[in-house]
Each structure stands twice: as structure tokens, then as C-alpha cells.
Amino acid sequence: MSDPLIIPYAHCAGLNRIPTDRLAEAPRCGRCKSSVLTDSPFDVNQASFASQIKGDLPLLVDVWASWCGPCRSFAPTFAQAAAQLKGRCRLAKLDSEANPQLSTQLGIRSIPSLTLFRNGREIARQSGALPLPQLLAWLAQQGV
């Protein structure tokens, strides 16, 4: 058996210890019994952010706003990336208008903005929308 990863579940913030060799088996949350790994982005906000950046599986956060054209056009690409990266990286969306304090705390100066976290720390940042191949290549450079 491989070393377990600590992965927070997006909707109840339950921390789950999952062996890496069992990630492909659709592990369920110990708290709410839902599937821990999703193939679509989930929303984070001021209240849930701190619990979601914890854990061993990287978390990529797309900071966006509804009025932002590039943000809206990037959304399908981000969703495609979530499906391709299931089990390797979790993808979340942060609405900068609904969460201005958190956006300021993160130092967001332009949107869309991508911020990659691992074990509670920011490890990389990318401003602007990227086509899917470049997004996946950028994540690969970060070890995802």
C-alpha cells in the first residue's frame, strides 16, 4: 500500500486520508459519503478557502468575475482541465466580486488569475486565460 494523501472534500470540508494507489477507485468522503474527487470545478469562498487549500493534492484556483469576458470564455477550458486532471489536481473557482476580501488577501490584481496551492501554500501563479494545452503544460511544469 502506498502513502496516503490528505484530501479535503469540496462540499463538507472533511479531510480524507486516501492511499495514492486507490485514487482511481472513486474514494468517498468519510464525513458525508460523497465522492471526494470530482471531474468538475467547485466553488470556494472566504469561508471555505482555508480548509480547501489544505491537503496533499494540489488545488488550482481560478479567480474570476461574471463581468469579465476572458473569464467567461476560459470557464469551459477550466472545466475540461478538471476532467482531465481528476485524481492529480483539484480545480476550484473563486468569484472575486463575491469575495473581495479574499481576492485582496491573495494579491489578485488581474482576472482571470490562476493560483496553484499545495499543502496550504501557494506554489505558482499565472495571470490570464490559457488554452487547454498551455494550461496542462504549465501545470506539468509545476509537478502536477
Secondary structure, DSSP 8 states (H G I E B T S, - for coil): ---EEEEE-TTT--EEEEEGGGGGG--B-TTT-SBSS-SS-EEE-TTTHHHHS-SSS-EEEEEE-TT-HHHHHHHHHHHHHHHHTTTT-EEEEEETTT-HHHHHHTT--SSSEEEEEETTEEEEEEES---HHHHHHHHHHTT-
